[in-house]
Amino acid sequence: MVEARREDWTRDPFTLIEENGYFYARGVADMKGMNAVWVDTMIRLKRAGTTPKRTLKMALTCGEETAEAFNGADWLVKNRRELIAADFVLNEGGGGRLGADGKREILSIQVGEKAAQSYRVTVTNPGGHSSRPRPDNAIYQLAEALLKIRAHVFPAKFTDTTRVGFELRAQRRDAVGEALRRLLANPDDAEAARVAAIDLNVNSILQTNCVTTRLDAGHANNALPQRAAATVNCRIFPGETVEGTRETLEKVIGDPEVKVEVIPPVRPIAINPPLDPKVVGPMKALAEKHFPGVPVIPSMSSGATDARYFGPASIFVYGAPGIFVDLDGGGAHGLNERIRVQSLYDGRDYLFDLVKTYVGVR
């Protein structure tokens, strides 16, 4: 769970509030709602008194949003692998999208994700008195480097999962749809990639993306800066590497006086699970029962989850569908995070049936 400042929110972010058909609280959409569903599922199965045909495990871990500051999924894989050994894992990352009118539009299964990695971009300088400005101001030099990063577009790429989603998006008769049709035929079409990227949902998974998220410069109002630094957060496309992305940033900047460093920790690159019919089949079948007529597609997450740690254990992780959120993602990580009450309870019923199907309980 990310931090929240009470003074910025309309309601207390650390108190669950139900209002106008929504639950409001920090983490309610990402991902306390799903956590509650998993706990509820285990309780309901226990009360039913039916023995599942397959072993069912639940692991609620912390630390994903805090650079693994706690003994979370990474620790379990490295130290207690026997506890999490499984044929596959259901995780966050999937879900449904509601339109502006509140109607269900699409349901996605997360199959793969980008890797998140931050870099420190730094310029140092002797500095001096602000009354005697010098041409090599560290802040200006850093700003020029960051503008080059902003202008750089990484090559468009596809996975089997993203291709399915893009083919569906390409059916819409707008500029982005037309651009995607061209791009699917020729991934090297730079102009088509530029137009397709107008759609933020497309842009987020079309290629590696790097964006400046923090700045730190200078030490006094009346002194030239001796140091200027920025944090650049990259979401790395599957198959690319942390070091390779760092080298690309260096080449894009093209200034040997600008230093680009990886900010620890360096996390594993998530592996893309297969579209296994034994896993995906029940998801689609039950979706037709609970949400008839809503298309179900595989999707790659532009964010990152604890799924990345299960690669070394050779365990495939799928983001479970079922819980629908508003177009803005329910304000996850932002102000006034929320989830529709009805969506949560509908997702609860769907996910309960899904788990029962997997473990062989009627």
Secondary structure, 3 states (H helix, E strand, C coil): CCCCCHHHCCCCCCCCEEECCEEECCCHHHHHHHHHHHHHHHHHHHHHCCCCCCCCCCCCCCCHHHCCCCCCHHHHHHHCHHHHCCCEEEECCCEEEECCCCCEEEEEEEEEECEEEEEEEEEECCCEECCCCCCCCHHHHHHHHHHHHHHCCCCCCCCHHHHHHHHHHCCCCCHHHHHHHHHHHCCCCHHHHHHHCCCHHHHHHHCCEEEEEEEEECCCCCEECCEEEEEEEEEECCCCCHHHHHHHHHHHHCCCCCEEEECCCCCCCCCCCCCCHHHHHHHHHHHHHHCCCCCEEEEEECCCCHHHHHCCCCCEEEECCCCEECCCHHHCCCCCCEEEHHHHHHHHHHHHHHHHHHHCCC
